[in-house]
């Protein structure tokens, strides 16, 4: 039962992993603006980090159930869900 639930959640979050175009150069306030290449790298690194965290949470759901999630883990899933939209 949990396996199907976890697979459904993984399918739900699968489109999150796809790359999206960037909004433009980031201004760090000191005049430095990274190139598009570095921005893409930073965004990919952040997506990969979030993906690893979501995968860990989904494995926890599979092993221990939804009730075992902390508030922080629930917020992480909500954040990932919102970013997919």
N, C-alpha and C positions, 0 to 999 in steps of 0.2 A: 504494500500500500504506500509506504513512504517512498519507495523507489520511483513509483509513478509520479508522486508529488514533486520529488526532487528533479526528475527529468522534465516535468512541465515547467518548473521554475527556471531550470537551465535553458530551456527553449525560449522562455519569456525574456531572459536576459541576454540571449545570444546576439541579438541585433545591436546591443550596446557596444559590443566589441568592435564593430565596424568603424572605420575612420570617418571623421566628419571634417569638412573644411574649417579652417580657422577664421576667426573674426578679424584679424589684423595684428599688427605689431603690439606687443605689450610694452607699456611705458613703466619703467621701474622708478621713475621720479628723479633719477640722477642723470638723465639724458641718454642712458644706454638703452638701445632697442635691439634685442636679439634678432638674428636673421630668421627667416621663415623655417629654415632647416632645424634650428635649435628649438623653435616654438613647437614644431611638429614632434620633435624628439621628447620634449617635456610633456606634451599632451599624451603621447603614446605611453610614456612611463607612468603617468597618473592613471590612465585607463587600465594598464596592466596591473598596477597596484590594487585598484578597486576591484578588478576582475578576480585577483587572487583572494581578496578578502571576501567577496561574494561567494566564491567557490568554497572557501573554508566554512562560511556560515551555512551554505546549503548542505555540506557534508555533516555539519553538526545537527541540522534539522533531520537529516536522514538517520543519524545514529541515535539522537536523543529526543526528537520531537520539537515541534514549534514552541512549546511552552518553555523550553530550556533557553531560549534566546534572551539576551540582556537588552536593555533599552538602547544601548549603543549599537548593537547588532541589528536591531529592528530599524533604527534610523539609517544605518548603512544601506540596508535593503531598500528603504524608501528613497534614499538619495539616488541609488543606482536606477531605480524604477523611473524616477523623475527625469534623469538624464537621458533615458531611452526615448522619452516622448518628444 
